[in-house]
Amino acid sequence: MPSSLKVSFLDRILSLVSYITAGWGGLIAWIILYFAHIKPSKFLKFNIFQSIFISFAYFVIYSILGLCFYILSHIPVIQVVSSYIQLLFFRPVLFDYSILQIVIITLISYCVLFVILGRYPKLYKVSEWINNMSN
């Protein structure tokens, strides 16, 4: 991942839209570019894939936690501890957002800031994997 390269304004905007719309904007842009026979830049591909991955990971983690807490809520002894942990994860903490949502919003804000600056947002291990995939 080259850290300093010329990134067009359109690539920055499309990457920004991709992060803000949980990957859907990037996917739509990818389809439009494909049918227009325009090859997307490496920067745009990387950010589209990463935004889709972040959104998918959030959905999976949220669903698994919800399922685990649902199952644990039916076990009499563990029910009390499970409800306190569930309250910690899903209770609104700041501006009606839970802890998990605050983490995701912070992560997306970090990515959006780096996209605006024209740099690759680097996430631990995720960016390496996505960089290899987008080649």
N, CA, C and O atoms as a GROMACS GRO file, in nm:
protein
  540
    1MET      N    1   0.082  -0.117   0.000
    1MET     CA    2   0.000   0.000   0.000
    1MET      C    3   0.087   0.124   0.000
    1MET      O    4   0.146   0.158   0.102
    2PRO      N    5   0.096   0.191  -0.111
    2PRO     CA    6   0.172   0.316  -0.112
    2PRO      C    7   0.099   0.422  -0.031
    2PRO      O    8  -0.021   0.443  -0.049
    3SER      N    9   0.171   0.488   0.058
    3SER     CA   10   0.106   0.586   0.144
    3SER      C   11   0.092   0.721   0.075
    3SER      O   12   0.000   0.797   0.107
    4SER      N   13   0.180   0.752  -0.017
    4SER     CA   14   0.170   0.882  -0.083
    4SER      C   15   0.159   0.861  -0.233
    4SER      O   16   0.256   0.825  -0.300
    5LEU      N   17   0.041   0.884  -0.284
    5LEU     CA   18   0.020   0.879  -0.426
    5LEU      C   19  -0.092   0.976  -0.459
    5LEU      O   20  -0.170   1.015  -0.372
    6LYS      N   21  -0.099   1.014  -0.585
    6LYS     CA   22  -0.202   1.109  -0.627
    6LYS      C   23  -0.336   1.037  -0.634
    6LYS      O   24  -0.353   0.941  -0.709
    7VAL      N   25  -0.430   1.084  -0.554
    7VAL     CA   26  -0.564   1.027  -0.552
    7VAL      C   27  -0.660   1.133  -0.604
    7VAL      O   28  -0.659   1.247  -0.558
    8SER      N   29  -0.742   1.094  -0.700
    8SER     CA   30  -0.833   1.190  -0.759
    8SER      C   31  -0.944   1.227  -0.661
    8SER      O   32  -0.972   1.154  -0.566
    9PHE      N   33  -1.004   1.341  -0.687
    9PHE     CA   34  -1.113   1.389  -0.602
    9PHE      C   35  -1.232   1.295  -0.609
    9PHE      O   36  -1.298   1.271  -0.508
   10LEU      N   37  -1.261   1.241  -0.727
   10LEU     CA   38  -1.372   1.148  -0.745
   10LEU      C   39  -1.350   1.020  -0.664
   10LEU      O   40  -1.444   0.967  -0.604
   11ASP      N   41  -1.227   0.970  -0.662
   11ASP     CA   42  -1.197   0.850  -0.583
   11ASP      C   43  -1.217   0.876  -0.434
   11ASP      O   44  -1.267   0.790  -0.361
   12ARG      N   45  -1.179   0.994  -0.390
   12ARG     CA   46  -1.199   1.029  -0.249
   12ARG      C   47  -1.347   1.037  -0.214
   12ARG      O   48  -1.390   0.986  -0.111
   13ILE      N   49  -1.424   1.099  -0.300
   13ILE     CA   50  -1.568   1.114  -0.276
   13ILE      C   51  -1.637   0.979  -0.277
   13ILE      O   52  -1.718   0.950  -0.189
   14LEU      N   53  -1.607   0.895  -0.376
   14LEU     CA   54  -1.669   0.762  -0.384
   14LEU      C   55  -1.629   0.676  -0.265
   14LEU      O   56  -1.712   0.600  -0.214
   15SER      N   57  -1.505   0.686  -0.221
   15SER     CA   58  -1.461   0.610  -0.103
   15SER      C   59  -1.531   0.660   0.022
   15SER      O   60  -1.572   0.581   0.107
   16LEU      N   61  -1.545   0.791   0.034
   16LEU     CA   62  -1.616   0.850   0.147
   16LEU      C   63  -1.761   0.804   0.150
   16LEU      O   64  -1.812   0.766   0.256
   17VAL      N   65  -1.828   0.807   0.036
   17VAL     CA   66  -1.967   0.762   0.028
   17VAL      C   67  -1.977   0.614   0.062
   17VAL      O   68  -2.074   0.571   0.125
   18SER      N   69  -1.878   0.537   0.021
   18SER     CA   70  -1.879   0.394   0.050
   18SER      C   71  -1.874   0.368   0.200
   18SER      O   72  -1.947   0.283   0.251
   19TYR      N   73  -1.790   0.441   0.273
   19TYR     CA   74  -1.782   0.423   0.418
   19TYR      C   75  -1.910   0.471   0.487
   19TYR      O   76  -1.960   0.405   0.579
   20ILE      N   77  -1.962   0.584   0.443
   20ILE     CA   78  -2.080   0.642   0.510
   20ILE      C   79  -2.204   0.556   0.488
   20ILE      O   80  -2.290   0.548   0.576
   21THR      N   81  -2.216   0.493   0.371
   21THR     CA   82  -2.335   0.413   0.340
   21THR      C   83  -2.314   0.265   0.369
   21THR      O   84  -2.388   0.182   0.316
   22ALA      N   85  -2.219   0.231   0.451
   22ALA     CA   86  -2.192   0.093   0.492
   22ALA      C   87  -2.159   0.004   0.373
   22ALA      O   88  -2.196  -0.114   0.371
   23GLY      N   89  -2.090   0.057   0.274
   23GLY     CA   90  -2.045  -0.021   0.161
   23GLY      C   91  -2.139  -0.021   0.042
   23GLY      O   92  -2.097  -0.055  -0.069
   24TRP      N   93  -2.265   0.017   0.062
   24TRP     CA   94  -2.362   0.013  -0.047
   24TRP      C   95  -2.331   0.116  -0.156
   24TRP      O   96  -2.344   0.086  -0.275
   25GLY      N   97  -2.291   0.234  -0.116
   25GLY     CA   98  -2.256   0.337  -0.215
   25GLY      C   99  -2.138   0.295  -0.299
   25GLY      O  100  -2.135   0.320  -0.419
   26GLY      N  101  -2.040   0.233  -0.236
   26GLY     CA  102  -1.923   0.184  -0.310
   26GLY      C  103  -1.959   0.071  -0.403
   26GLY      O  104  -1.906   0.064  -0.514
   27LEU      N  105  -2.047  -0.017  -0.360
   27LEU     CA  106  -2.090  -0.128  -0.444
   27LEU      C  107  -2.165  -0.077  -0.567
   27LEU      O  108  -2.144  -0.128  -0.677
   28ILE      N  109  -2.250   0.021  -0.549
   28ILE     CA  110  -2.323   0.080  -0.661
   28ILE      C  111  -2.226   0.150  -0.756
   28ILE      O  112  -2.239   0.138  -0.877
   29ALA      N  113  -2.129   0.224  -0.700
   29ALA     CA  114  -2.028   0.290  -0.783
   29ALA      C  115  -1.946   0.188  -0.860
   29ALA      O  116  -1.913   0.209  -0.977
   30TRP      N  117  -1.913   0.076  -0.795
   30TRP     CA  118  -1.836  -0.031  -0.860
   30TRP      C  119  -1.914  -0.085  -0.980
   30TRP      O  120  -1.856  -0.106  -1.087
   31ILE      N  121  -2.043  -0.108  -0.964
   31ILE     CA  122  -2.127  -0.161  -1.072
   31ILE      C  123  -2.137  -0.060  -1.186
   31ILE      O  124  -2.128  -0.098  -1.304
   32ILE      N  125  -2.154   0.067  -1.153
   32ILE     CA  126  -2.162   0.171  -1.257
   32ILE      C  127  -2.031   0.180  -1.333
   32ILE      O  128  -2.031   0.190  -1.456
   33LEU      N  129  -1.919   0.178  -1.262
   33LEU     CA  130  -1.789   0.182  -1.329
   33LEU      C  131  -1.766   0.060  -1.416
   33LEU      O  132  -1.706   0.069  -1.523
   34TYR      N  133  -1.814  -0.054  -1.371
   34TYR     CA  134  -1.798  -0.177  -1.449
   34TYR      C  135  -1.872  -0.169  -1.581
   34TYR      O  136  -1.817  -0.203  -1.686
   35PHE      N  137  -1.999  -0.123  -1.578
   35PHE     CA  138  -2.077  -0.114  -1.701
   35PHE      C  139  -2.034   0.003  -1.789
   35PHE      O  140  -2.063   0.004  -1.908
   36ALA      N  141  -1.965   0.101  -1.731
   36ALA     CA  142  -1.911   0.212  -1.811
   36ALA      C  143  -1.773   0.178  -1.866
   36ALA      O  144  -1.711   0.260  -1.934
   37HIS      N  145  -1.724   0.058  -1.836
   37HIS     CA  146  -1.591   0.011  -1.880
   37HIS      C  147  -1.479   0.102  -1.832
   37HIS      O  148  -1.384   0.130  -1.904
   38ILE      N  149  -1.493   0.148  -1.708
   38ILE     CA  150  -1.390   0.229  -1.644
   38ILE      C  151  -1.328   0.146  -1.533
   38ILE      O  152  -1.399   0.097  -1.445
   39LYS      N  153  -1.198   0.131  -1.537
   39LYS     CA  154  -1.129   0.052  -1.435
   39LYS      C  155  -1.111   0.138  -1.309
   39LYS      O  156  -1.048   0.244  -1.316
   40PRO      N  157  -1.164   0.093  -1.196
   40PRO     CA  158  -1.147   0.172  -1.072
   40PRO      C  159  -1.002   0.169  -1.026
   40PRO      O  160  -0.930   0.072  -1.049
   41SER      N  161  -0.962   0.275  -0.959
   41SER     CA  162  -0.824   0.283  -0.909
   41SER      C  163  -0.806   0.187  -0.792
   41SER      O  164  -0.903   0.141  -0.731
   42LYS      N  165  -0.681   0.158  -0.762
   42LYS     CA  166  -0.649   0.069  -0.650
   42LYS      C  167  -0.700   0.128  -0.519
   42LYS      O  168  -0.748   0.055  -0.432
   43PHE      N  169  -0.691   0.259  -0.505
   43PHE     CA  170  -0.739   0.328  -0.385
   43PHE      C  171  -0.889   0.308  -0.367
   43PHE      O  172  -0.935   0.278  -0.257
   44LEU      N  173  -0.964   0.323  -0.474
   44LEU     CA  174  -1.109   0.308  -0.468
   44LEU      C  175  -1.148   0.163  -0.438
   44LEU      O  176  -1.235   0.138  -0.354
   45LYS      N  177  -1.084   0.067  -0.505
   45LYS     CA  178  -1.114  -0.074  -0.479
   45LYS      C  179  -1.085  -0.110  -0.334
   45LYS      O  180  -1.166  -0.177  -0.269
   46PHE      N  181  -0.971  -0.066  -0.284
   46PHE     CA  182  -0.933  -0.096  -0.146
   46PHE      C  183  -1.038  -0.044  -0.048
   46PHE      O  184  -1.080  -0.116   0.042
   47ASN      N  185  -1.080   0.080  -0.066
   47ASN     CA  186  -1.175   0.141   0.028
   47ASN      C  187  -1.316   0.083   0.015
   47ASN      O  188  -1.387   0.072   0.115
   48ILE      N  189  -1.356   0.046  -0.105
   48ILE     CA  190  -1.487  -0.018  -0.121
   48ILE      C  191  -1.487  -0.153  -0.049
   48ILE      O  192  -1.579  -0.183   0.026
   49PHE      N  193  -1.382  -0.233  -0.072
   49PHE     CA  194  -1.375  -0.365  -0.007
   49PHE      C  195  -1.367  -0.351   0.145
   49PHE      O  196  -1.431  -0.428   0.217
   50GLN      N  197  -1.290  -0.255   0.192
   50GLN     CA  198  -1.275  -0.239   0.337
   50GLN      C  199  -1.406  -0.191   0.400
   50GLN      O  200  -1.441  -0.236   0.509
   51SER      N  201  -1.477  -0.101   0.336
   51SER     CA  202  -1.605  -0.055   0.393
   51SER      C  203  -1.708  -0.168   0.396
   51SER      O  204  -1.784  -0.179   0.492
   52ILE      N  205  -1.709  -0.250   0.294
   52ILE     CA  206  -1.800  -0.365   0.293
   52ILE      C  207  -1.762  -0.462   0.403
   52ILE      O  208  -1.849  -0.516   0.471
   53PHE      N  209  -1.632  -0.487   0.421
   53PHE     CA  210  -1.587  -0.578   0.525
   53PHE      C  211  -1.624  -0.527   0.664
   53PHE      O  212  -1.671  -0.605   0.747
   54ILE      N  213  -1.604  -0.399   0.690
   54ILE     CA  214  -1.637  -0.342   0.821
   54ILE      C  215  -1.787  -0.357   0.849
   54ILE      O  216  -1.826  -0.395   0.959
   55SER      N  217  -1.869  -0.328   0.750
   55SER     CA  218  -2.014  -0.339   0.768
   55SER      C  219  -2.056  -0.483   0.790
   55SER      O  220  -2.140  -0.511   0.876
   56PHE      N  221  -1.998  -0.575   0.714
   56PHE     CA  222  -2.032  -0.716   0.730
   56PHE      C  223  -1.985  -0.767   0.866
   56PHE      O  224  -2.057  -0.842   0.932
   57ALA      N  225  -1.865  -0.728   0.909
   57ALA     CA  226  -1.814  -0.770   1.039
   57ALA      C  227  -1.902  -0.717   1.152
   57ALA      O  228  -1.928  -0.788   1.249
   58TYR      N  229  -1.948  -0.593   1.142
   58TYR     CA  230  -2.037  -0.536   1.242
   58TYR      C  231  -2.168  -0.616   1.249
   58TYR      O  232  -2.216  -0.648   1.358
   59PHE      N  233  -2.224  -0.648   1.133
   59PHE     CA  234  -2.348  -0.724   1.128
   59PHE      C  235  -2.330  -0.862   1.193
   59PHE      O  236  -2.414  -0.906   1.271
   60VAL      N  237  -2.221  -0.929   1.160
   60VAL     CA  238  -2.196  -1.064   1.214
   60VAL      C  239  -2.175  -1.059   1.365
   60VAL      O  240  -2.232  -1.140   1.439
   61ILE      N  241  -2.093  -0.965   1.412
   61ILE     CA  242  -2.066  -0.954   1.556
   61ILE      C  243  -2.195  -0.921   1.632
   61ILE      O  244  -2.223  -0.981   1.735
   62TYR      N  245  -2.272  -0.826   1.581
   62TYR     CA  246  -2.396  -0.786   1.646
   62TYR      C  247  -2.495  -0.903   1.651
   62TYR      O  248  -2.562  -0.924   1.752
   63SER      N  249  -2.504  -0.979   1.541
   63SER     CA  250  -2.596  -1.093   1.535
   63SER      C  251  -2.553  -1.205   1.628
   63SER      O  252  -2.636  -1.264   1.698
   64ILE      N  253  -2.424  -1.234   1.630
   64ILE     CA  254  -2.374  -1.341   1.718
   64ILE      C  255  -2.392  -1.304   1.864
   64ILE      O  256  -2.433  -1.388   1.945
   65LEU      N  257  -2.362  -1.180   1.899
   65LEU     CA  258  -2.383  -1.137   2.037
   65LEU      C  259  -2.531  -1.146   2.076
   65LEU      O  260  -2.564  -1.193   2.185
   66GLY      N  261  -2.619  -1.102   1.987
   66GLY     CA  262  -2.762  -1.109   2.015
   66GLY      C  263  -2.810  -1.252   2.033
   66GLY      O  264  -2.889  -1.281   2.122
   67LEU      N  265  -2.761  -1.342   1.948
   67LEU     CA  266  -2.798  -1.483   1.960
   67LEU      C  267  -2.745  -1.545   2.088
   67LEU      O  268  -2.817  -1.619   2.156
   68CYS      N  269  -2.620  -1.515   2.122
   68CYS     CA  270  -2.562  -1.569   2.246
   68CYS      C  271  -2.638  -1.519   2.369
   68CYS      O  272  -2.668  -1.597   2.460
   69PHE      N  273  -2.670  -1.391   2.371
   69PHE     CA  274  -2.743  -1.337   2.486
   69PHE      C  275  -2.886  -1.392   2.493
   69PHE      O  276  -2.940  -1.410   2.602
   70TYR      N  277  -2.945  -1.419   2.378
   70TYR     CA  278  -3.078  -1.478   2.376
   70TYR      C  279  -3.074  -1.620   2.435
   70TYR      O  280  -3.159  -1.657   2.516
   71ILE      N  281  -2.975  -1.697   2.395
   71ILE     CA  282  -2.961  -1.834   2.447
   71ILE      C  283  -2.930  -1.831   2.596
   71ILE      O  284  -2.988  -1.906   2.674
   72LEU      N  285  -2.837  -1.744   2.636
   72LEU     CA  286  -2.798  -1.737   2.777
   72LEU      C  287  -2.912  -1.684   2.866
   72LEU      O  288  -2.914  -1.713   2.986
   73SER      N  289  -3.004  -1.610   2.809
   73SER     CA  290  -3.113  -1.557   2.891
   73SER      C  291  -3.212  -1.665   2.933
   73SER      O  292  -3.296  -1.640   3.019
   74HIS      N  293  -3.204  -1.783   2.875
   74HIS     CA  294  -3.293  -1.893   2.912
   74HIS      C  295  -3.230  -1.988   3.014
   74HIS      O  296  -3.295  -2.084   3.057
   75ILE      N  297  -3.106  -1.963   3.052
   75ILE     CA  298  -3.040  -2.045   3.154
   75ILE      C  299  -3.053  -1.971   3.286
   75ILE      O  300  -3.004  -1.859   3.299
   76PRO      N  301  -3.119  -2.032   3.387
   76PRO     CA  302  -3.155  -1.960   3.510
   76PRO      C  303  -3.038  -1.896   3.584
   76PRO      O  304  -3.048  -1.779   3.622
   77VAL      N  305  -2.929  -1.964   3.606
   77VAL     CA  306  -2.821  -1.909   3.687
   77VAL      C  307  -2.742  -1.804   3.609
   77VAL      O  308  -2.702  -1.702   3.665
   78ILE      N  309  -2.721  -1.830   3.483
   78ILE     CA  310  -2.639  -1.739   3.401
   78ILE      C  311  -2.720  -1.619   3.352
   78ILE      O  312  -2.663  -1.522   3.302
   79GLN      N  313  -2.850  -1.626   3.365
   79GLN     CA  314  -2.938  -1.522   3.314
   79GLN      C  315  -2.906  -1.384   3.370
   79GLN      O  316  -2.908  -1.285   3.297
   80VAL      N  317  -2.877  -1.376   3.498
   80VAL     CA  318  -2.850  -1.246   3.562
   80VAL      C  319  -2.720  -1.186   3.509
   80VAL      O  320  -2.716  -1.068   3.474
   81VAL      N  321  -2.615  -1.266   3.504
   81VAL     CA  322  -2.486  -1.217   3.454
   81VAL      C  323  -2.497  -1.181   3.306
   81VAL      O  324  -2.443  -1.080   3.262
   82SER      N  325  -2.568  -1.265   3.232
   82SER     CA  326  -2.587  -1.240   3.089
   82SER      C  327  -2.662  -1.108   3.066
   82SER      O  328  -2.629  -1.033   2.974
   83SER      N  329  -2.761  -1.082   3.147
   83SER     CA  330  -2.838  -0.959   3.128
   83SER      C  331  -2.754  -0.835   3.159
   83SER      O  332  -2.770  -0.732   3.094
   84TYR      N  333  -2.664  -0.843   3.257
   84TYR     CA  334  -2.576  -0.729   3.286
   84TYR      C  335  -2.477  -0.706   3.172
   84TYR      O  336  -2.451  -0.591   3.135
   85ILE      N  337  -2.423  -0.812   3.117
   85ILE     CA  338  -2.329  -0.798   3.004
   85ILE      C  339  -2.403  -0.746   2.881
   85ILE      O  340  -2.351  -0.662   2.808
   86GLN      N  341  -2.523  -0.797   2.859
   86GLN     CA  342  -2.604  -0.750   2.746
   86GLN      C  343  -2.637  -0.602   2.763
   86GLN      O  344  -2.633  -0.527   2.666
   87LEU      N  345  -2.668  -0.562   2.882
   87LEU     CA  346  -2.697  -0.422   2.910
   87LEU      C  347  -2.574  -0.335   2.881
   87LEU      O  348  -2.587  -0.223   2.832
   88LEU      N  349  -2.457  -0.387   2.912
   88LEU     CA  350  -2.333  -0.313   2.886
   88LEU      C  351  -2.310  -0.293   2.736
   88LEU      O  352  -2.270  -0.184   2.694
   89PHE      N  353  -2.336  -0.396   2.656
   89PHE     CA  354  -2.311  -0.387   2.512
   89PHE      C  355  -2.420  -0.312   2.436
   89PHE      O  356  -2.389  -0.236   2.344
   90PHE      N  357  -2.544  -0.331   2.472
   90PHE     CA  358  -2.654  -0.280   2.392
   90PHE      C  359  -2.726  -0.159   2.451
   90PHE      O  360  -2.812  -0.102   2.384
   91ARG      N  361  -2.694  -0.119   2.571
   91ARG     CA  362  -2.758  -0.004   2.635
   91ARG      C  363  -2.704   0.125   2.574
   91ARG      O  364  -2.583   0.136   2.551
   92PRO      N  365  -2.790   0.221   2.546
   92PRO     CA  366  -2.741   0.350   2.497
   92PRO      C  367  -2.652   0.418   2.600
   92PRO      O  368  -2.690   0.433   2.717
   93VAL      N  369  -2.535   0.459   2.556
   93VAL     CA  370  -2.439   0.522   2.646
   93VAL      C  371  -2.423   0.669   2.615
   93VAL      O  372  -2.429   0.754   2.705
   94LEU      N  373  -2.402   0.700   2.489
   94LEU     CA  374  -2.373   0.838   2.448
   94LEU      C  375  -2.457   0.870   2.325
   94LEU      O  376  -2.444   0.802   2.223
   95PHE      N  377  -2.542   0.971   2.334
   95PHE     CA  378  -2.628   1.011   2.223
   95PHE      C  379  -2.710   0.894   2.167
   95PHE      O  380  -2.724   0.880   2.046
   96ASP      N  381  -2.762   0.811   2.255
   96ASP     CA  382  -2.843   0.694   2.219
   96ASP      C  383  -2.768   0.590   2.136
   96ASP      O  384  -2.831   0.516   2.060
   97TYR      N  385  -2.636   0.583   2.150
   97TYR     CA  386  -2.556   0.481   2.083
   97TYR      C  387  -2.496   0.388   2.188
   97TYR      O  388  -2.455   0.432   2.295
   98SER      N  389  -2.492   0.259   2.156
   98SER     CA  390  -2.433   0.162   2.248
   98SER      C  391  -2.280   0.163   2.231
   98SER      O  392  -2.227   0.230   2.142
   99ILE      N  393  -2.212   0.088   2.316
   99ILE     CA  394  -2.066   0.082   2.310
   99ILE      C  395  -2.020   0.027   2.176
   99ILE      O  396  -1.926   0.079   2.116
  100LEU      N  397  -2.085  -0.080   2.130
  100LEU     CA  398  -2.048  -0.140   2.002
  100LEU      C  399  -2.069  -0.043   1.887
  100LEU      O  400  -1.987  -0.036   1.796
  101GLN      N  401  -2.177   0.032   1.890
  101GLN     CA  402  -2.202   0.131   1.785
  101GLN      C  403  -2.103   0.246   1.791
  101GLN      O  404  -2.063   0.298   1.686
  102ILE      N  405  -2.062   0.286   1.909
  102ILE     CA  406  -1.962   0.393   1.923
  102ILE      C  407  -1.829   0.348   1.866
  102ILE      O  408  -1.760   0.427   1.801
  103VAL      N  409  -1.792   0.224   1.889
  103VAL     CA  410  -1.666   0.171   1.833
  103VAL      C  411  -1.672   0.172   1.681
  103VAL      O  412  -1.575   0.213   1.616
  104ILE      N  413  -1.782   0.129   1.623
  104ILE     CA  414  -1.795   0.127   1.477
  104ILE      C  415  -1.796   0.268   1.420
  104ILE      O  416  -1.734   0.294   1.317
  105ILE      N  417  -1.866   0.361   1.484
  105ILE     CA  418  -1.869   0.499   1.436
  105ILE      C  419  -1.729   0.561   1.443
  105ILE      O  420  -1.689   0.634   1.352
  106THR      N  421  -1.655   0.532   1.548
  106THR     CA  422  -1.518   0.582   1.559
  106THR      C  423  -1.430   0.523   1.449
  106THR      O  424  -1.349   0.594   1.389
  107LEU      N  425  -1.445   0.395   1.423
  107LEU     CA  426  -1.367   0.328   1.318
  107LEU      C  427  -1.399   0.387   1.181
  107LEU      O  428  -1.308   0.412   1.102
  108ILE      N  429  -1.525   0.408   1.152
  108ILE     CA  430  -1.565   0.466   1.023
  108ILE      C  431  -1.518   0.611   1.013
  108ILE      O  432  -1.479   0.655   0.905
  109SER      N  433  -1.523   0.685   1.123
  109SER     CA  434  -1.473   0.823   1.122
  109SER      C  435  -1.324   0.828   1.092
  109SER      O  436  -1.278   0.915   1.018
  110TYR      N  437  -1.249   0.735   1.150
  110TYR     CA  438  -1.106   0.724   1.122
  110TYR      C  439  -1.083   0.698   0.973
  110TYR      O  440  -0.999   0.763   0.910
  111CYS      N  441  -1.158   0.604   0.917
  111CYS     CA  442  -1.143   0.571   0.775
  111CYS      C  443  -1.182   0.689   0.687
  111CYS      O  444  -1.115   0.717   0.588
  112VAL      N  445  -1.290   0.759   0.721
  112VAL     CA  446  -1.334   0.874   0.643
  112VAL      C  447  -1.229   0.985   0.646
  112VAL      O  448  -1.203   1.048   0.544
  113LEU      N  449  -1.170   1.009   0.762
  113LEU     CA  450  -1.067   1.112   0.772
  113LEU      C  451  -0.948   1.080   0.682
  113LEU      O  452  -0.898   1.169   0.613
  114PHE      N  453  -0.903   0.956   0.683
  114PHE     CA  454  -0.790   0.918   0.598
  114PHE      C  455  -0.826   0.924   0.450
  114PHE      O  456  -0.742   0.959   0.368
  115VAL      N  457  -0.949   0.890   0.416
  115VAL     CA  458  -0.992   0.897   0.276
  115VAL      C  459  -0.994   1.041   0.229
  115VAL      O  460  -0.953   1.070   0.117
  116ILE      N  461  -1.041   1.131   0.313
  116ILE     CA  462  -1.043   1.273   0.277
  116ILE      C  463  -0.901   1.324   0.253
  116ILE      O  464  -0.877   1.405   0.164
  117LEU      N  465  -0.807   1.275   0.333
  117LEU     CA  466  -0.667   1.314   0.316
  117LEU      C  467  -0.600   1.244   0.199
  117LEU      O  468  -0.488   1.279   0.162
  118GLY      N  469  -0.667   1.145   0.139
  118GLY     CA  470  -0.610   1.074   0.026
  118GLY      C  471  -0.513   0.965   0.065
  118GLY      O  472  -0.427   0.927  -0.015
  119ARG      N  473  -0.524   0.915   0.186
  119ARG     CA  474  -0.435   0.810   0.235
  119ARG      C  475  -0.516   0.683   0.262
  119ARG      O  476  -0.637   0.687   0.278
  120TYR      N  477  -0.445   0.572   0.265
  120TYR     CA  478  -0.510   0.444   0.294
  120TYR      C  479  -0.534   0.430   0.444
  120TYR      O  480  -0.439   0.439   0.522
  121PRO      N  481  -0.658   0.410   0.486
  121PRO     CA  482  -0.682   0.383   0.629
  121PRO      C  483  -0.636   0.240   0.661
  121PRO      O  484  -0.680   0.144   0.598
  122LYS      N  485  -0.548   0.228   0.759
  122LYS     CA  486  -0.490   0.098   0.791
  122LYS      C  487  -0.553   0.042   0.918
  122LYS      O  488  -0.549   0.105   1.024
  123LEU      N  489  -0.611  -0.076   0.906
  123LEU     CA  490  -0.666  -0.149   1.019
  123LEU      C  491  -0.581  -0.274   1.039
  123LEU      O  492  -0.533  -0.333   0.942
  124TYR      N  493  -0.563  -0.312   1.162
  124TYR     CA  494  -0.477  -0.424   1.196
  124TYR      C  495  -0.521  -0.550   1.121
  124TYR      O  496  -0.634  -0.595   1.138
  125LYS      N  497  -0.436  -0.606   1.041
  125LYS     CA  498  -0.454  -0.730   0.963
  125LYS      C  499  -0.561  -0.720   0.856
  125LYS      O  500  -0.549  -0.787   0.754
  126VAL      N  501  -0.663  -0.642   0.876
  126VAL     CA  502  -0.771  -0.631   0.778
  126VAL      C  503  -0.720  -0.563   0.652
  126VAL      O  504  -0.750  -0.609   0.541
  127SER      N  505  -0.644  -0.456   0.666
  127SER     CA  506  -0.595  -0.382   0.551
  127SER      C  507  -0.500  -0.466   0.466
  127SER      O  508  -0.504  -0.458   0.343
  128GLU      N  509  -0.416  -0.546   0.529
  128GLU     CA  510  -0.324  -0.633   0.453
  128GLU      C  511  -0.403  -0.733   0.372
  128GLU      O  512  -0.374  -0.756   0.254
  129TRP      N  513  -0.504  -0.795   0.435
  129TRP     CA  514  -0.585  -0.893   0.366
  129TRP      C  515  -0.661  -0.833   0.250
  129TRP      O  516  -0.667  -0.891   0.143
  130ILE      N  517  -0.719  -0.716   0.271
  130ILE     CA  518  -0.796  -0.649   0.166
  130ILE      C  519  -0.704  -0.599   0.056
  130ILE      O  520  -0.742  -0.603  -0.061
  131ASN      N  521  -0.584  -0.553   0.091
  131ASN     CA  522  -0.490  -0.508  -0.009
  131ASN      C  523  -0.450  -0.623  -0.102
  131ASN      O  524  -0.439  -0.605  -0.223
  132ASN      N  525  -0.428  -0.741  -0.045
  132ASN     CA  526  -0.395  -0.858  -0.128
  132ASN      C  527  -0.513  -0.900  -0.213
  132ASN      O  528  -0.496  -0.945  -0.327
  133MET      N  529  -0.633  -0.886  -0.160
  133MET     CA  530  -0.753  -0.925  -0.234
  133MET      C  531  -0.783  -0.826  -0.348
  133MET      O  532  -0.832  -0.869  -0.453
  134SER      N  533  -0.756  -0.699  -0.330
  134SER     CA  534  -0.794  -0.600  -0.430
  134SER      C  535  -0.694  -0.589  -0.545
  134SER      O  536  -0.717  -0.511  -0.637
  135ASN      N  537  -0.586  -0.662  -0.542
  135ASN     CA  538  -0.490  -0.658  -0.653
  135ASN      C  539  -0.541  -0.731  -0.773
  135ASN      O  540  -0.473  -0.737  -0.875
   0.00000   0.00000   0.00000
